[in-house]
């Protein structure tokens, strides 16, 4: 199964200067756990997750801090044609739960989350090891 078969599209995005409260509201309204930070050309700069919001609050950055202040960077991405096993392996290696998804032209088309991958694995029809032990 390819990443495009289980990703969420479109990706929820914001500009690097978006304030914490705006990012949090985008997550709430869209019912997602991350917002991809993009530049004016829609290139991926980073990702802000619900965990990043909690850390920003703990560091007392204030609700006016920007997405650029909170985002994880560099951000690991995956291509829509890659296998969900590759996405799981990348997440495990990077210790992250979400990956922005790019198409063959390098444009952001969605986000795949660990929950999406677990859902894809739970619908498998054949049995066998999911991932080699690392």
HELIX and SHEET records of a PDB file:
HELIX    1   1 UNK A    3  UNK A    5  5                                   3    
HELIX    2   2 UNK A   20  UNK A   30  1                                  11    
HELIX    3   3 UNK A   50  UNK A   58  1                                   9    
HELIX    4   4 UNK A   67  UNK A   70  1                                   4    
HELIX    5   5 UNK A   84  UNK A   94  1                                  11    
HELIX    6   6 UNK A  114  UNK A  122  1                                   9    
SHEET    1   A 3 UNK A  13  UNK A  14  0                                        
SHEET    2   A 3 UNK A  34  UNK A  38  1                                        
SHEET    3   A 3 UNK A  44  UNK A  49 -1                                        
SHEET    1   B 3 UNK A  77  UNK A  79  0                                        
SHEET    2   B 3 UNK A  98  UNK A 102  1                                        
SHEET    3   B 3 UNK A 108  UNK A 113 -1                                        
END                                                                             
